[in-house]
Amino acid sequence: MDKDKVGAVLVVGGGIAGIQTSLDLANSGFKVYLLEDSPAIGGTMAQLDKTFPTNDCAMCIMSPKLVDCGRHHNIELISCAELTELTGEAGNFHVKIFRRPRYIDIDKCTGCGECEKACPVEVASEFEEGIVNRKAAFRLFPQAYPNAFAIDKKRRPPCQVGCPAGVHVQGYVALIREKKYYEAYELIRRDNPFVSICGRVCHHPCEDNCRRGEYDEPIAIASLKRFIADRVYKEEHPLPEPVEITSDKTVGIVGAGPSGLTCAMRLRDMGYAVTVYDEADEPGGMLTYCLPEYRIPKEMAMQDIERMLASGFELKSGTKVGKNVTLEELKERHDAVYVAVGFQAPARLFDEFDESNGVLLGLDFLRRAKKGAKVRNFGKRIVVIGGGNVAMDCARTAIRLGAEEVNLMCLETRDLESKDRMPAHVWEIEEAEEEDISIHDRLGPRKIITENGRVIGVKTMRCTSVYKDDGSFAPVFDDNEKTEIITADTVVIAIGQRSALDGFEMLKSNRGIIEANAITLETS
């Protein structure tokens, strides 16, 4: 170990004792590092009205020392920090400190206090011993050194951690409280541009993590998001102006669903020229073509999408890769191509049957219902096969199309604690049952029964297990169980989706999917 003396001193604590010690050492020629846990030096004395025994004003005595400490060229203040490790020996110590962020650049802050005025969050003031509140953007006391503000932020809250988009939930809830509705809307859009849509259809994992739920009930975060979207759209704020193209690079995006539109908007805001290719006539993907009207009206979804289109990227509708343009042509036109086709192809179960027999695929059924197209010979008795959210959408849509009896059958169980539990959200299951939809769990389809070319029922078999312990899908059936027949005029199969990769053969792996780098997500 180096035996030479360092010639510097670390003073831990920025109260009056630490300040005076630092000044004495600095005046003696030592380099002084003054370490303070709070955003400003002053300690307890700054909180006092008078000092003992002279009964002088505490701040009057201390203020000159704060100024001297701040101006002294031998003193370097390290605020918002604490000592975590001390090694070495007298004359040659090595220390490690943990420094928390101020979230405000101390070199740029002028101490004007405008951030404090705008801050919507109030917390108890430690300086005032909790008697009054202060803003989360604060200066410890008026004479504080450094004369700069800081933001009191306790890392990321559980609600934000639980949000897949990382939306600043605590921020927009606080802005709503202050009636700053448009600011709340813009804060949500910073991470998730589908404000109106997610306010209606999001499965709100943020509420599962909400700390308020430890006392009574979580804050209705999704409902607040919906309120904000409805309020802002009602006020008819102007659409944002397109950002100027500053890059000579161009990007082609295949698919105008949520992923494709978000990517296009973000890249356009960064100054890139972006073109989106979509086979549908309108953008939105499943948001506008499949999600039932009772969950999200199309006009509401388009409000979000229109604001995204205003960013200025080019949309080429009615353009299908593999038919109107090839992937190779896109790679020649653009510097990069982003594939965002989603899971548009419904999984099939009985290939020998189709609509002419009264057997429909879930997504096809939802698309037709969304367009208002009638299903031939739909009938009054409907069987839906599947236990996920798409199956629930199909069953509840069937009720709205006039079905009198809807039976939903699935391999999974209603037991929420089981590894074989239904994948549909709990509230979707409960709302389906409230609409008199009968759910038959642990039941799988053995055979479609037809008469004169039309379906009349489904022969079932009992499922005893769906997943292995490692989570792989491996259903087990009880062949000794008595067969049950559920009568039906129409059968809707909603057992999952896959990517429609026609036109992307060059990217397919042996498994029939697009292989991507697990770290970069690049495909080529």
Secondary structure, DSSP 8 states (H G I E B T S, - for coil): ---S---EEEEE--SHHHHHHHHHHHHTT-EEEEE-SSSSB-GGGGG-SB-TTT--BHHHHHHHHHHHHHH-TTEEEE-SEEEEEEEEETTEEEEEEEE---SS-TTT-----HHHHH---EEE-TTTTTSSEEESEE-SSTT-BS---EE---S--HHHHH-TT---HHHHHHHHHTT-HHHHHHHHHHH-S-HHHHHHH---HHHHT-GGGGTS----HHHHHHHHHHHHHHHT-----------S-EEEEE--SHHHHHHHHHHHHTT-EEEEE-SSSSS-THHHHTS-TTTS-HHHHHHHHHHHHTT--EEETT--BTTTB-HHHHHHH-SEEEE---S-EE--S-TT--GGGTEEEHHHHHHHHHHT---TT--SEEEEE--SHHHHHHHHHHHHTT-SEEEEE-SSBS-TTSTTB-SS-HHHHHHHHHTT-EEE-SEEEEEEEEETTEEEEEEEEEEEEEE-TTS-EEEEEETTS---EEE-SEEEE-S-EE---TT-GGGB-TTSSB---TTT----
